[in-house]
Amino acid sequence: MIGLMEITSHRSVERLLPEGHTTVGYEVHVRHLAPAAPGATIEVTTRLTEVKGNKLYFDVECREGDKLLGSGIHKRAIVPANF
């Protein structure tokens, strides 16, 4: 679940980054609230809430239909892609 939240956050801003840059995750605070059924369709949403210099702050959620599976915050940093 956390991996899905991280990649969704990255992909949500990828096209907006300066050429030659990417993002790396550096902090995650997530509460896992419920299990998903085997084979279930999962929806992950991220919302960019703040930008401070090269730091990006996201609210993240994971749902199976109306059931909230997990939620929290995720932080990423913009860095040169060839770091």
N, C-alpha and C positions, 0 to 999 in steps of 0.2 A: 504494500500500500504506500509506504513512504517513497519507494522508488518511483512509483507512478506520479506521486505528488511532485517530486523533484523534476522529472522529465517534462511534465506538463507545465510547470513554472518556467523552465528553460525555454521550451518551445513557444510559450506565449510572448516572449520578448525577443526571440532569436532574430527575427527579420528587422527589428528596430535598432540592433546594435551597430556600432561603427564597424566598417570593414576591417577584417583581421582580428576581431574580438569575439569572445565567447563568455559564458557565465559558468561559474563553479559554485556549488552549494557549500556553505560553511556552517549552517546551523539549522536544526530542525527541532521543533517542539510540537508533538502530535499526540493526541489521545485516541487510542484505538477503542471504539465504543461498542462495536458489534461485529460479528462474523458475516462474511458473504457466503451465500449458498454456492456449492460447487457448480461451475459453469455459468454463474450469474453474469449479467452485463453490469459493469461498474462504470460510473461516471465520476471523473475527477474534475474539479473546478479550482481555478486559482484566480486571485484578484490581487493585482499589484497595488499596494496601499501606500507605499512611500519609496522615494528615491533620495539617498543621501550620498552625494559624490558617486563613487562606483558601487555602492551598496543598494541592493534591491530587496524590498520587504514584501512578502506575499501572505495573504490569508489563503489557506488550502482546505478543501473538503473532499471527501470520498463518499459516494452514495450508491446504494443499490435501490433503484426506484426512489421511493420517498424515505427509505431507511438510511439514516446517517451512520456510516461505518466508522468514520474518523474525521477529526478536524484539528486545525492548529495553525502554526505559523512556520514559514520557511524563509531563510535568508540566503541570497546569492550575491556574488561579487562579479563585476565585469572585469575581465582580465584579457591581456593579449592572447590570441589563440595559440601562439607558439611558445607559451610559457614553459 
